[in-house]
Amino acid sequence: MPTTPAGVRLRGLLGGGAVRVLVVEAHRPADEARRRHGLDADTADITARTMIAAALLSAYLKGDELMTVQLQGEDPRIAVYVDQTAEGAIRARTTPSHVPHGEPVRGVLLAIKSLGSKELYRGATAVDGTLEDALAQHLGQSAQVDALLRVYVRIDDEDRVAAASGLLLERLPEEPGQPSITAEAFDEAYRDLRTAEAGPLMTELAFGRLQGEELKVLDSEPLVWSCRCSLERVLTTLRSLGDTELQQMIDEDHGAEVTCHFCNETYHVDEDGLRELLSGQRA
């Protein structure tokens, strides 16, 4: 299971406890995706933004639940697949590794929450311009709450992901005896954040403040590129091919080589290993 250094996902409160805050810092996992898949600057940017979307949508996963976010781009033609666990393990794959420079994204953003083979939720949102706008629209449709979203990605001169951050503010429902803020007051207090320069905004958040207001941190956890591939999974996949396919691999290839589409890790199974699978001695 290849694993790399972490980013962070942080939950907190503003407005005296009336506004929920989610902050994602993911430049290390996003740059790992760029490195493993050889992405150019524009493709790395799109991939990083999709990973931020997945990290934000995964904030309230529980147990073995999994969030999958897929971007199917028609213009440019691109497919980005990201999944994340409740523990903060995130991975991504993107094809192709190069897209035309400077084009907006048009396509569909698909978000799926699942538990094992059971699908718990599915939502699809049209993308016509920026992933930030599409994600904001998706959150508005699914959560039906007043929310403000910002996403910031910076690619350096060597095409590395130097910054990849996300901010989500949500006005909590008004409940008796609980801190609350009206929709009008929420808009008045935070609307300038919609047009504020994203880089300085994320820097201020790194110091635990937003527009001069102290962020009350509830919890934080690592966000780590971690692939769930393993030799055991590869062996299970090979065994599922059936005796005929295994025998053909033994006779013609004298082994098998399987590469994970997410992390590009390559697993080798020699001829003896295939014979063990064929005889049922190796599960």
LOVO-149504 format. One record per residue: residue in one letter; x, y, z of N, C-alpha, C, O in turn. Coordinates in pm, whole numbers, padded with zeros to 5 digits, always signed. Each point is the difference from the previous one (the first is absolute). Example, Ala and Ser with C-alpha at 12.3 -4.5 7.8 and 13.67 -1.06 7.14 Angstrom:
BEGIN
a+01319-00569+00780-00089+00119+00000+00090+00120+00000+00104-00002+00066;s-00139+00107-00138+00082+00119+00006-00077+00109+00073+00051+00111+00017;
// end
This chain:
BEGIN
m+00085-00118+00000-00085+00118+00000+00090+00125+00000+00035+00047+00108;p+00002+00007-00223+00086+00117-00004-00064+00120+00070-00116+00032-00025;t+00192+00033+00115-00050+00112+00079+00101+00113-00004+00121-00025-00003;t-00169+00150+00003+00087+00115-00008-00033+00100+00110-00101-00016+00068;p+00186+00120-00047-00027+00098+00104-00138+00064-00013-00060+00003-00107;a+00013+00047+00220-00140+00040+00010-00023+00147-00025+00089+00084+00015;g-00213-00055-00055-00058+00132+00011-00083+00000+00127+00029-00075+00094;v-00131+00159-00089-00082+00006+00120-00144+00037-00036-00024+00072-00097;r-00068-00122+00174-00141+00036-00011-00045+00045+00139+00011-00075+00097;l-00062+00197-00089-00030+00062+00129-00145+00043+00005-00054+00055-00096;r-00009-00081+00212-00138+00045+00023+00002+00104+00112+00075-00012+00096;g-00160+00114-00110-00006+00103+00102-00131+00078-00005-00091-00035-00075;l+00085+00141+00155-00120+00083+00010+00039+00148-00004+00107+00039+00046;l-00196+00040-00102+00010+00145+00001-00134+00056+00045-00096-00074+00024;g+00090+00208-00013-00127+00065+00031-00059-00044+00132-00122-00017+00012;g+00207-00002+00088-00050-00043+00130-00056-00140+00001-00078-00034+00089;g+00115-00047-00187-00049-00138-00008-00114-00019-00097-00055-00109-00010;a+00017+00217-00063-00113-00009-00092+00041-00038-00143-00085-00030-00083;v+00216+00032+00057+00048-00029-00136+00102-00113+00008+00098+00008+00073;r-00124-00114-00149+00091-00114-00006+00106+00025-00106-00030+00049-00109;v+00154-00083+00142+00112+00026-00090+00074-00130-00029+00028-00078+00091;l+00002+00057-00216+00082-00114-00040+00114+00054-00085-00022+00070-00098;v+00145-00104+00137+00119+00043-00072+00077-00124-00045+00021-00093+00079;v+00022+00091-00204+00080-00110-00055+00130+00057-00053-00001+00098-00075;e+00111-00158+00112+00131+00034-00056+00055-00129-00061+00030-00096+00073;a-00016+00093-00205+00025-00128-00067+00109+00008-00107-00003-00078-00095;h+00099+00170+00109+00094+00013-00111+00093-00121-00009+00042-00035-00110;r-00010-00031+00221+00087-00118-00007-00069-00117-00071+00057-00056-00093;p-00179+00017+00134-00068-00106-00075-00024+00037-00146+00011-00085-00088;a-00043+00213+00061-00026+00042-00138+00128-00007-00083-00003-00039-00117;d+00116+00078+00178+00125-00007-00075+00045-00144-00019+00067-00032-00098;e-00105-00055+00191+00031-00142-00018-00075-00057-00120+00053-00081-00075;a-00179+00126+00057-00076-00042-00118+00068+00050-00127+00011-00073-00098;r+00034+00197+00101+00072+00056-00117+00124-00082-00031+00026-00035-00115;r+00051+00003+00219+00126-00072-00021-00023-00141-00051+00066-00044-00094;r-00160-00026+00154-00021-00140-00036-00057-00015-00141+00025-00100-00067;h-00103+00200+00023-00064-00013-00131+00062+00089-00106-00050+00006-00113;g+00158+00066+00147+00070+00081-00099-00086+00110-00059+00001+00022-00121;l-00077+00047+00207-00096+00099-00048+00069+00132-00035+00094+00042+00067;d-00142+00022-00173+00048+00134-00030-00071+00101+00091-00084-00039+00081;a+00118+00167-00094-00049+00101+00093-00151+00010+00003-00060+00002+00107;d-00004+00003-00225-00145+00017-00004-00073-00123+00052-00101+00011+00070;t+00153-00129-00103-00063-00123+00046+00020-00017+00150-00090-00048+00070;a+00207+00087-00019+00025-00004+00144-00095+00094+00074-00049-00033+00107;d+00023+00150-00166-00092+00097+00060-00141-00059+00011-00063+00008+00106;i+00014-00067-00213-00135-00059-00001-00007-00115+00101-00098-00014+00073;t+00202-00069-00071+00003-00114+00092-00001+00047+00145-00073-00054+00083;a+00156+00155-00051+00006+00053+00136-00137+00053+00044-00041-00023+00113;r-00028+00092-00201-00131+00055+00034-00102-00111+00023-00085+00010+00089;t+00094-00117-00168-00090-00113+00021+00029-00069+00133-00092-00045+00068;m+00220+00036-00031+00037-00060+00128-00050+00085+00117-00044-00054+00101;i+00051+00186-00114-00053+00088+00105-00150-00021+00013-00053-00006+00111;a-00016-00006-00224-00145-00027+00004-00029-00128+00076-00091-00003+00083;a+00167-00102-00111-00021-00128+00070+00028+00013+00148-00074-00055+00082;a+00180+00128-00045+00034+00016+00141-00107+00078+00075-00032-00034+00114;l-00024+00136-00177-00107+00077+00064-00127-00085+00016-00064+00004+00105;l+00030-00078-00207-00122-00082+00005+00015-00119+00094-00099-00060+00041;s+00224+00025-00008+00025-00116+00086+00004+00034+00149+00026-00087+00083;a-00050+00212-00050+00022+00046+00138-00080-00075+00104+00043-00013+00114;y-00159-00038-00152-00087-00062+00100-00026-00148-00029-00104-00055+00038;l+00200-00007-00107-00008-00146-00018+00019-00069+00135+00062+00053+00091;k-00119-00174-00082+00014-00079+00123+00046-00141-00034-00034-00055-00105;g+00111-00004+00196+00038-00141-00012+00065-00033-00132+00101+00059-00037;d-00159-00154-00035+00054-00046-00126-00062+00067-00122+00017-00047-00112;e-00087+00158+00133-00059+00070-00113+00109+00059-00089+00110+00032+00045;l-00142-00019-00173+00095+00048-00099-00068+00108-00085-00114-00015-00042;m+00186+00124+00018-00049+00104-00091+00078-00007-00130+00123+00002+00000;t-00194-00011-00110+00062-00002-00132-00047+00122-00077-00121+00025-00009;v+00213+00050-00046-00032+00115-00084+00061-00022-00137+00120-00026-00013;q-00204+00036-00089+00047-00020-00137-00030+00125-00081-00110+00053+00003;l+00210-00008-00076-00019+00108-00097+00010-00060-00139+00103-00054-00039;q-00211+00065-00036+00000-00044-00139-00006+00125-00087-00107+00058-00020;g+00222-00018-00031+00007+00122-00079-00019-00027-00148+00060-00091-00057;e-00145+00172-00005-00021-00008-00145+00088+00100-00072+00044-00025-00113;d-00017+00138+00176+00082+00105-00060+00078+00068+00112-00054+00088+00067;p+00181-00127-00046+00076-00100-00075-00042-00142+00037-00066-00022+00102;r+00104-00073-00185-00028-00140+00027+00093-00049+00109+00120-00017-00022;i-00176-00006+00140+00081-00043+00113-00088-00079+00097-00119+00027+00013;a+00178-00125+00053-00071-00077+00101+00086-00003+00127+00114-00045-00002;v-00171+00094+00110+00068-00001+00130-00084-00081+00096-00121+00022+00013;y+00184-00116+00055-00069-00087+00096+00074+00012+00133+00120-00027+00007;v-00191+00069+00097+00057+00015+00133-00087-00074+00099-00122+00009-00006;d+00183-00082+00099-00079-00053+00110+00073+00024+00131+00122+00010+00005;q-00202-00001+00103+00055+00028+00132-00079-00075+00106-00122-00013-00008;t+00196-00036+00107-00060-00072+00111-00030+00096+00115+00042+00116-00003;a-00115-00165+00104-00030+00081+00118+00126+00035+00076+00003+00101+00070;e+00102-00182-00081+00125+00024+00072+00091+00100-00070+00107+00033+00051;g-00149+00016-00168+00080+00100-00070+00097-00054-00102+00088+00072-00046;a-00102-00200+00009+00084-00057-00106-00059+00036-00135-00114-00037-00030;i+00189+00109-00051-00049+00049-00128+00093-00046-00112+00121-00011+00019;r-00178-00015-00135+00079-00037-00116-00072+00050-00124-00120+00028+00005;a+00193-00017-00117-00060+00054-00122+00065-00061-00122+00116-00040+00002;r-00193+00035-00109+00058-00034-00130-00062+00093-00104-00118+00036+00008;t+00199+00002-00106-00043+00096-00101+00048-00045-00137+00116-00038-00016;t-00205+00043-00082+00037-00027-00138-00070+00101-00091-00116+00033+00022;p+00187+00016-00125+00142-00019-00026+00084+00086+00095-00055+00073+00083;s+00185-00081-00096+00088+00076+00088+00022+00143-00048+00058+00081+00073;h-00104-00050-00193+00015+00135-00055-00134+00043-00060-00064-00077-00071;v+00024+00201+00098-00122+00057-00059+00036+00133-00064+00102+00060+00035;p-00184-00013-00130+00029+00129-00065+00010+00113+00101-00076+00005+00096;h+00169+00085-00118+00027+00109+00095-00112+00104+00001-00050+00040-00105;g+00012+00002+00225-00084+00118+00017-00148-00018-00026-00074+00098+00002;e+00028-00219-00026-00142-00018-00029-00079-00019+00129+00048-00066+00092;p-00171+00125-00084-00086-00031+00114-00047-00144-00008+00010-00063-00106;v-00060+00012+00215-00046-00139+00004-00151-00004-00022-00076+00074+00064;r+00034-00159-00153-00142-00025-00020-00022-00150+00004+00068-00076-00069;g-00163+00033+00151-00027-00142+00014-00093-00025+00116-00096+00074+00021;v+00124-00180+00054-00087-00041+00112+00088-00035+00120+00102-00066-00014;l-00145+00112+00132+00063-00037+00126-00093-00096+00072-00115+00034+00029;l+00165-00152-00001-00080-00105+00063+00055-00031+00138+00120-00026+00014;a-00205+00028+00089+00041-00031+00137-00081-00121+00049-00122-00001-00009;i+00193-00100+00061-00064-00124+00044+00051-00036+00139+00121-00012+00020;k-00211-00006+00074+00037-00052+00131-00045-00145+00007-00115-00032-00033;s+00206-00056+00076-00032-00142+00001+00052-00065+00127+00086+00054+00070;l-00141-00171-00042+00045-00084+00110+00011-00141-00055-00100-00068-00021;g+00225+00025-00003+00019-00126-00068-00058+00007-00139+00032+00092-00076;s-00115-00187+00041-00063-00001-00132-00132+00076-00002-00065+00008-00104;k+00025+00047+00218-00128+00072+00010+00020+00149-00025+00081+00064+00068;e-00154-00010-00162+00006+00143-00030-00099+00073+00091-00119-00029-00001;l+00171+00126+00079-00083+00073+00095-00052+00131-00057-00106+00047+00039;y+00180+00010-00132-00038+00130-00056+00069+00018-00134+00114-00044-00018;r-00183+00109-00075+00060+00035-00129-00057+00134-00045-00121+00022+00002;g+00209+00067-00040-00042+00130-00051+00084+00039-00120+00121-00020+00000;a-00185+00076-00102+00070+00043-00121-00027+00149-00023-00114+00046+00012;t+00219+00028-00045-00011+00143-00021+00073+00037-00128+00112-00044-00023;a-00175+00125-00060+00063+00046-00123+00114+00095+00034-00011+00083+00090;v+00120-00096-00164+00114+00090+00014+00009+00082-00128+00007-00054-00110;d-00008+00185+00126+00012+00088-00116+00080+00123+00041-00056+00108+00022;g+00186-00124-00012+00086+00111+00040+00101-00045+00103+00111-00039-00036;t-00147+00045+00168+00095-00037+00104-00058-00111+00087-00121-00011+00019;l+00212-00072+00033-00043-00104+00092-00051+00060+00131-00086-00058+00066;e+00138+00174-00029-00044+00067+00121-00149+00033-00009-00075-00024+00094;d+00033+00079-00208-00142+00034-00019-00086-00127+00000-00108-00002+00059;a+00158-00103-00125-00077-00125-00006-00014-00063+00138-00108-00049+00034;l+00215+00051+00045-00006-00057+00134-00094+00082+00089-00076-00057+00078;a+00082+00189-00090-00092+00085+00077-00145-00030-00037-00087-00005+00087;q+00062-00014-00215-00135-00035-00044-00042-00135+00055-00114-00018+00044;h+00206-00078-00046-00030-00133+00053-00034+00007+00149-00096-00062+00045;l+00175+00137+00031-00026+00012+00143-00134+00068+00027-00073-00039+00091;g+00042+00139-00171-00128+00067+00017-00118-00090-00029-00103+00008+00066;q+00120-00095-00165-00110-00092-00036-00015-00112+00102-00112-00040+00033;s+00224-00012+00017-00006-00119+00085-00024+00035+00146-00081-00063+00067;a+00152+00166-00018-00012+00033+00142-00111+00101+00027-00055+00004+00111;q+00022+00076-00212-00106+00101+00012+00025+00091+00121-00091+00025+00080;v+00213+00022-00067+00036+00094+00106+00073+00117-00064+00051-00010-00112;d-00047+00122+00185+00078+00113-00046+00147-00034+00017+00044-00036+00110;a+00032+00047-00217+00139-00041+00004+00085+00092-00086-00049+00063-00093;l+00176-00058+00127+00098+00077-00076+00121-00089-00021+00052-00060+00095;l-00006+00053-00218+00109-00092-00035+00110+00075-00073-00027+00082-00088;r+00152-00110+00126+00115+00051-00074+00100-00114-00019+00022-00083+00089;v+00037+00080-00207+00103-00099-00033+00119+00075-00058-00016+00089-00083;y+00135-00126+00128+00121+00067-00046+00105-00103-00038+00037-00085+00082;v+00011+00093-00206+00107-00088-00048+00105+00086-00069-00033+00089-00078;r+00159-00117+00108+00110+00070-00067+00102-00102-00048+00048-00084+00077;i-00016+00092-00205+00101-00086-00061+00126+00082-00020-00006+00110-00057;d+00121-00160+00102+00122+00079-00010+00063-00011-00139-00056-00065-00088;d+00171+00127+00070+00064+00006-00132+00049-00135-00048+00029-00017-00119;e-00018-00079+00210+00043-00134-00039-00118-00097-00008+00018-00122+00002;d-00139+00178-00011-00125-00076-00014-00036-00081+00124-00082-00091-00008;r+00143+00123+00122-00035-00067+00124-00118+00070+00066-00020+00121-00017;v-00059-00197+00093-00111+00059+00074+00057+00063+00127+00035-00069+00095;a-00026+00202-00096+00059+00073+00112-00103+00034+00106+00035+00019+00117;a-00161-00011-00155-00108+00030+00095-00128-00064-00050-00028+00001-00120;a-00049-00056+00212-00131-00060-00033-00084+00002+00126+00016-00086+00087;s-00105+00183-00076-00076+00020+00122-00147+00022-00032-00036+00045-00109;g-00047-00078+00205-00143+00022-00014-00060+00053+00129+00044-00038+00109;l-00143+00124-00119-00071+00056+00114-00150-00011-00024-00050+00039-00106;l-00021-00092+00203-00145-00009-00007-00060+00055+00129+00030-00048+00109;l-00115+00150-00123-00077+00053+00112-00145-00040-00017-00055+00013-00110;e-00008-00062+00215-00141-00038-00004-00074+00062+00117+00042-00012+00115;r-00153+00079-00145-00083+00054+00107-00080-00113+00062-00076-00069-00068;l+00094+00049+00199-00070-00108+00067-00149+00032+00013-00038+00117+00012;p-00047-00218-00015-00145+00023+00012-00033+00070+00132+00063-00025+00103;e-00161+00112-00108-00042+00072+00120-00080-00094+00090-00102-00054-00042;e+00150+00035+00165-00065-00087+00096-00012+00073+00134+00092+00072+00039;p-00202-00091+00032-00017+00066+00130+00113-00037+00097+00036-00117+00014;g+00019+00219+00052+00105-00023+00098+00138-00021-00056+00095-00018+00076;q-00081+00020-00210+00130-00019-00063+00044+00128-00071-00085+00078-00043;p+00217-00055+00032+00046+00118-00075-00055-00001-00141-00001-00105-00065;s-00043+00218+00018-00059+00004-00134+00028+00135-00065+00031+00099+00067;i-00043-00098-00197+00017+00121-00079-00098-00008-00115-00018-00106-00060;t-00046+00216+00027-00096-00001-00110+00074-00007-00133+00120+00028-00007;a-00193-00067-00097+00059-00006-00133+00052+00137-00043+00105+00011-00063;e-00179+00094+00098+00041+00136-00037+00128+00039+00074+00091+00059-00059;a-00084-00091+00187+00119+00033+00078+00121-00080-00046+00112+00052-00001;f-00134-00177-00037+00109-00085-00052+00057+00063-00126+00122+00010-00015;d-00210+00031-00075+00045+00062-00124+00074+00130+00027+00103+00027-00062;e-00155+00053+00154+00063+00128+00033+00139-00021+00058+00093+00074-00032;a-00079-00174+00119+00126-00021+00070+00108-00059-00090+00118+00030+00018;y-00156-00115-00114+00101-00078-00071+00000+00017-00151+00080-00064-00069;r-00167+00149+00015-00009+00008-00146+00129+00051-00065+00029-00035-00114;d+00049+00116+00186+00125+00049-00059+00099-00112-00026+00090+00015-00082;l-00108-00127+00150+00089-00114-00022-00016-00059-00140+00091-00066-00050;r-00205+00090-00012-00024-00056-00133+00094+00060-00104+00034-00065-00098;t+00007+00189+00120+00085+00067-00098+00139+00032+00055+00083+00055-00073;a-00057-00089+00198+00131+00026+00058+00107-00082-00072-00027-00110-00049;e+00149+00163+00044+00110-00074-00063+00025-00129+00079+00018+00004+00122;a-00018-00116-00192-00001-00130+00067+00129-00030+00075-00004-00057+00109;g+00119+00093-00166+00126-00032+00064+00014+00058+00140+00024-00075+00095;p-00039+00208-00079+00006+00059+00135-00108-00054+00093+00021-00010+00121;l-00137-00023-00177-00107-00056+00081+00042-00132+00062-00023-00024+00119;m+00086-00063-00197+00044-00129+00050+00117+00016+00097+00014-00079+00095;t+00069+00179-00117+00110+00026+00093-00055+00042+00136+00050-00045+00103;e-00151+00131-00101-00061+00042+00126-00059-00120+00073+00012-00011+00122;l-00076-00078-00196-00057-00120+00061+00108-00086+00064-00024-00063+00103;a+00141+00059-00164+00110-00079+00056+00040+00049+00138+00057-00075+00079;f-00088+00201-00050+00029+00056+00132-00123+00000+00091+00000+00063+00106;g-00105-00135-00149-00117-00018+00086-00094+00116+00006-00073+00016+00099;r+00071+00067-00204-00089+00115-00001-00063+00015-00138+00053-00050-00100;l-00167+00119+00096-00069+00028-00125-00065+00137+00012-00086+00022+00085;q+00129+00070-00170-00045+00139+00007+00021+00059+00139-00081+00078+00048;g+00189-00117+00015+00031+00050+00133-00070-00073+00113+00031+00024+00117;e-00125-00111-00149-00074-00075+00102+00073-00131+00030+00043-00071-00090;e-00030+00040+00218+00068-00122+00038-00084-00123-00030-00119-00005+00031;l+00181-00093-00093-00067-00126-00033+00008-00094+00118+00109-00032+00048;k-00223-00014+00000-00003-00097+00108+00015-00139-00061-00092-00051-00064;v+00209-00010+00083+00028-00130-00061-00064-00112+00083+00020-00008+00121;l-00097-00077-00188-00062-00114+00066+00088-00125-00010+00019-00071+00099;d+00034+00047-00216+00090-00114-00019+00072+00013-00133-00041+00076-00087;s+00147-00151+00073+00074-00005-00127+00056-00140-00016+00024-00070+00098;e-00002+00031-00221+00054-00132-00026+00081+00002-00129-00023+00085-00086;p+00117-00177+00072+00083-00002-00121-00083-00035-00124-00100-00072+00006;l+00145+00126-00117-00053-00035-00131+00116-00056-00079+00092+00074-00036;v-00094-00204+00008+00119-00069-00049-00028-00073-00131-00101-00070-00014;w+00193+00089-00083-00007-00086-00118+00031-00142+00046+00110-00027+00049;s-00205-00063-00066+00021-00138+00041-00082-00089-00092-00123+00009-00004;c+00192-00095-00068-00069-00091-00091-00033-00130+00071+00078-00048+00083;r-00192-00010-00116-00043-00123+00065+00039-00125-00078-00044-00110+00032;c+00128+00128-00133+00045-00118-00073+00095-00081+00087+00059+00052+00095;s-00046-00180-00126+00091-00090+00073+00019-00126-00082-00077-00028-00093;l+00180-00048+00128+00024-00126-00067-00119-00095+00020-00037-00074-00091;e-00022+00077+00210-00114-00088+00029-00117+00031-00094-00065-00091-00051;r+00039+00220+00029-00108+00037-00092+00031-00043-00143-00088-00044-00073;v+00216+00057+00034+00039-00041-00134-00021-00150-00017-00052-00044-00103;l+00092-00035+00204-00017-00146-00007-00148-00037-00009-00037-00092-00073;t-00046+00163+00148-00144-00026-00006-00055+00028-00138-00083-00075-00052;t+00129+00185-00008-00045+00036-00135+00045-00104-00102-00078-00041-00086;l+00203-00002+00097+00050-00102-00094-00077-00130+00013-00033-00064-00099;r+00005+00024+00223-00073-00126+00021-00139+00007-00059-00054-00100-00046;s-00006+00221+00047-00136+00014-00053-00006-00013-00152-00109-00013-00057;l+00225+00016-00008+00002-00012-00146-00035-00141-00046-00046-00019-00113;g+00068-00080+00200-00034-00137-00036+00121-00081-00042+00105+00055-00032;d-00122-00187+00033+00110-00091-00027+00059+00016-00140+00121-00007-00018;t-00207+00028-00081+00048+00010-00139+00094+00117-00018+00106-00012-00061;e-00146+00128+00115+00083+00120-00012+00131-00017+00076+00106+00039-00049;l-00111-00098+00168+00121-00021+00078+00097-00093-00073+00120+00024-00003;q-00173-00131-00054+00085-00094-00072+00064+00065-00121+00115-00028-00033;q-00191+00115-00033+00054+00072-00116+00116+00092+00042+00100+00010-00071;m-00115+00057+00185+00107+00086+00051+00125-00082+00031+00112+00043-00026;i-00133-00162+00082+00113-00088+00032+00071-00046-00127+00122+00003-00008;d-00199-00046-00090+00056-00056-00122+00066+00106-00088+00106-00023-00057;e-00169+00140+00047+00046+00101-00095+00090+00107+00063+00099+00043-00061;d-00132-00001+00183+00072+00113+00060+00092-00042+00114+00090+00074+00039;h-00113-00195+00014+00080-00052+00111-00005+00092+00123+00097+00011+00076;g-00209+00055-00059-00020+00090+00113-00103+00106-00035-00059-00002-00107;a+00038+00094+00200-00096+00108-00022+00054+00129+00060+00071-00002+00101;e-00106+00112-00164+00039+00133+00049-00126+00086+00002-00066+00016-00102;v+00033+00038+00218-00121+00081+00016+00040+00136+00056+00071+00009+00100;t-00118+00097-00165+00030+00136+00044-00127+00068+00048-00102-00001-00069;c+00107+00060+00188-00115+00072+00056-00020+00131-00076+00095+00075-00021;h-00219-00048-00019-00029+00122-00075+00008+00125+00086+00016+00110-00052;f-00025-00125+00183+00003+00116+00089+00142+00042+00035+00035+00118-00011;c+00048-00213+00052+00133+00037+00051+00113-00044-00092+00116+00033+00024;n-00149-00107-00131+00100-00051-00094+00098-00099+00062+00105-00029-00057;e-00140-00023+00174+00080-00108+00060-00017-00127-00085-00112-00035-00037;t+00222-00032+00007-00006-00121-00082+00027-00122+00086+00097-00005+00077;y-00183-00094-00090+00012-00125+00076+00036-00113-00098-00060-00013-00107;h+00157-00066+00146+00045-00111-00083-00036-00133+00068+00026-00019+00119;v-00084-00069-00195-00030-00135+00049+00070-00098-00094-00030-00004-00119;d+00123-00073+00171+00077-00088-00086-00080-00125-00037-00114-00019+00043;e+00176-00066-00122-00068-00120-00050-00041-00092+00114-00109-00057-00002;d+00195+00043+00102-00035-00085+00114-00120+00056+00075-00085-00075+00046;g+00080+00208-00033-00113+00061+00068-00131-00024-00074-00103-00023+00062;l+00108+00029-00196-00120-00027-00079-00041-00147+00014-00120-00031+00005;r+00217-00059+00002-00033-00141+00017-00067-00025+00135-00091-00082+00011;e+00137+00154+00091-00063-00012+00131-00144+00048-00003-00087-00062+00061;l+00061+00171-00133-00137+00049-00015-00085-00103-00074-00114-00026+00037;l+00171-00030-00141-00073-00096-00081-00035-00126+00080-00106-00059-00019;s+00195+00020+00108-00024-00121+00079-00083+00028+00126-00041-00091+00071;g+00018+00221-00047-00078+00035+00120+00081+00005+00125-00057+00015+00109;q+00190-00026-00118+00085+00004+00119+00022+00142+00051+00040+00020+00115;r-00067+00078-00201+00023+00139+00036-00128+00077-00021-00056+00000-00110;a+00007+00066+00215-00129+00071-00012+00026+00142-00047-00095+00077-00017;
// end
